[in-house]
Amino acid sequence: MTSPASSDDDPTPAEWKILRIVHAAGSCAARDVVAAATAEFEWSPSTTKTLLRRLVAKGQLKTKRVGNSFLYRPTRSAVKLLCRAADGLLDNAVAGAVGPLLAHMVERSSLTHDELDELRALIDRKAGDSADPTDEEAR
């Protein structure tokens, strides 16, 4: 694969939860992240603030001071973050595991008809790209 494997800058499972909150809002105050994390995960404010600080240190979030509050916003799109995480999975996949992994992801996902059409087209292109040239000659 062309992307780097997992690094120390990749989010932990707890940090992913904070990233989902911030990505959903686009930009939000620390108090809003704390309120959401407390309601959803029953985390203390100090836990949430520690995770926010770690995400800033990792370059996953940017912060801006506004009055006596901090606003947080993502430094990368959610798609870029998820693609990097998926690349890490694919980089570590053993032979024969990629197909079942992708099937599992499709099964677990809520996909629209348009997204399913895009996946079908991608699979068709991929199948065409990997066709054996000798098969074409035999036809």
C-alpha positions in Angstrom: 0.0 0.0 0.0 1.1 3.6 -0.6 0.0 5.0 2.7 1.9 4.7 6.0 0.8 2.1 8.5 -0.5 3.0 11.9 1.5 5.6 13.8 1.6 7.3 17.2 -0.5 10.1 15.7 -3.4 7.8 14.9 -6.4 8.2 17.2 -7.1 5.7 20.0 -10.6 4.3 20.3 -11.5 6.9 23.0 -10.1 9.7 20.8 -12.2 8.5 17.9 -15.3 9.1 20.0 -14.2 12.7 20.6 -13.4 13.1 16.9 -16.9 11.9 16.0 -18.4 14.6 18.3 -16.2 17.4 16.8 -16.7 16.3 13.2 -20.5 16.2 13.7 -20.4 19.8 14.9 -17.7 21.0 12.5 -16.4 23.4 15.2 -17.4 23.4 18.8 -16.5 24.7 22.2 -14.8 22.4 24.7 -17.9 22.7 27.0 -20.0 21.3 24.1 -17.7 18.4 23.6 -17.6 17.8 27.4 -21.5 17.8 27.5 -21.8 15.4 24.6 -19.1 13.0 25.9 -20.6 13.1 29.4 -24.1 12.4 28.1 -23.1 9.7 25.7 -20.2 8.0 27.4 -20.5 9.2 31.1 -17.0 10.6 31.0 -15.8 13.2 33.4 -14.9 16.6 32.1 -11.3 16.0 32.9 -11.2 12.8 30.8 -12.7 14.6 27.8 -10.4 17.6 28.2 -7.4 15.3 28.3 -8.5 13.6 25.1 -9.0 17.0 23.4 -5.5 18.0 24.4 -4.1 14.7 23.1 -5.9 15.2 19.8 -4.5 18.7 19.5 -1.0 17.4 20.2 -1.4 14.7 17.6 -2.5 17.3 15.0 -6.0 15.8 14.7 -7.7 19.0 16.0 -7.0 22.7 15.9 -7.9 25.0 18.8 -8.7 28.6 19.0 -9.2 30.6 22.1 -12.4 32.7 22.1 -12.8 34.6 25.4 -12.5 32.1 28.2 -13.3 29.1 26.0 -11.6 27.0 23.4 -13.1 26.1 20.0 -12.0 22.9 18.4 -12.2 21.9 14.8 -10.8 18.9 12.8 -7.6 19.3 10.8 -8.6 16.6 8.3 -11.9 15.5 6.8 -13.6 12.5 8.4 -13.2 10.6 5.1 -9.4 11.2 5.1 -9.2 10.0 8.7 -11.2 6.9 8.0 -9.2 6.1 4.8 -6.0 6.3 6.8 -7.4 3.9 9.4 -8.6 1.6 6.6 -5.2 1.7 5.0 -3.7 0.6 8.3 -6.1 -2.4 8.3 -5.3 -3.3 4.7 -1.5 -2.9 5.4 -1.8 -5.5 8.2 -4.2 -7.9 6.4 -3.1 -11.4 5.9 -3.6 -13.2 2.6 -7.2 -14.0 2.0 -8.6 -11.7 4.6 -9.2 -8.5 2.5 -12.4 -9.8 0.8 -14.1 -11.0 4.0 -13.0 -7.7 5.7 -14.6 -5.6 3.0 -17.7 -7.8 3.0 -18.0 -7.3 6.8 -17.6 -3.5 6.4 -20.4 -3.4 3.7 -22.6 -5.6 5.9 -22.1 -3.3 8.9 -22.6 -0.1 7.0 -25.8 1.8 6.3 -25.3 2.5 2.6 -27.6 4.5 0.4 -28.6 3.3 -3.1 -26.2 5.8 -4.6 -23.4 4.5 -2.5 -24.2 0.9 -3.4 -24.2 1.9 -7.1 -20.8 3.5 -6.7 -19.5 0.4 -5.0 -20.8 -1.8 -7.8 -19.2 0.4 -10.4 -15.9 0.3 -8.5 -16.1 -3.5 -8.2 -16.9 -3.8 -11.9 -13.9 -1.6 -12.8 -11.6 -3.5 -10.5 -12.8 -6.8 -12.0 -12.0 -5.4 -15.4 -8.6 -4.2 -14.4 -7.7 -7.6 -13.0 -9.0 -9.7 -15.9 -6.5 -12.1 -17.3 -5.4 -10.9 -20.7 -5.3 -14.5 -21.9 -9.0 -14.8 -21.2 -9.7 -12.0 -23.7 -7.7 -13.9 -26.4 -9.6 -17.1 -25.8 -13.0 -15.4 -26.6 
